[in-house]
Amino acid sequence: MADDKSLLSIIELGGYPDFSPLYKKHGYQPTVVYSMRKALTALKKIKPSVVVAEFNYQSDFRDRTSSLESLIAIAQRNLDIKLIVFYEKEYLHQFEKLKERYSFHATFAYPVLETMIEETLTCLDV
């Protein structure tokens, strides 16, 4: 069972504003990590209701497209987790393949604007 207002934010490459104040505005307790390895460890300690992550396409992976798939494998154990993913437009083709296999609450191409996240969090609050 997910913690009602726990949010895990995984910032690997960044390139967008720190949305922690917005997460807090909506009543979430954000935990921010800066690597997928730390995110996987955090998922063992907390049960977030929302996870915000980046799709970072990595062509050198033999059996997957990104480290996001490792996160999804663990997150799928808790069906209550809402996964929000940011991606580069140039990697949309690879991301679409991932979307065929997994369900995401919301996905956003860069640039990600605060208003986009605000709208998504507002929908979750309902």
PERAFEN-V970210 format. One record per helix or strand of 2 or more residues. SS is the DSSP state (A for helix, B for strand). FROM is the first residue (numbers start at 0). TO is the last residue. If there is no record, write none. Layout:
ss	from	to
SS	FROM	TO
SS	FROM	TO
This chain:
ss	from	to
B	5	9
A	19	24
B	28	32
A	35	44
B	49	54
A	67	74
B	81	86
A	88	100
B	105	108
A	113	124
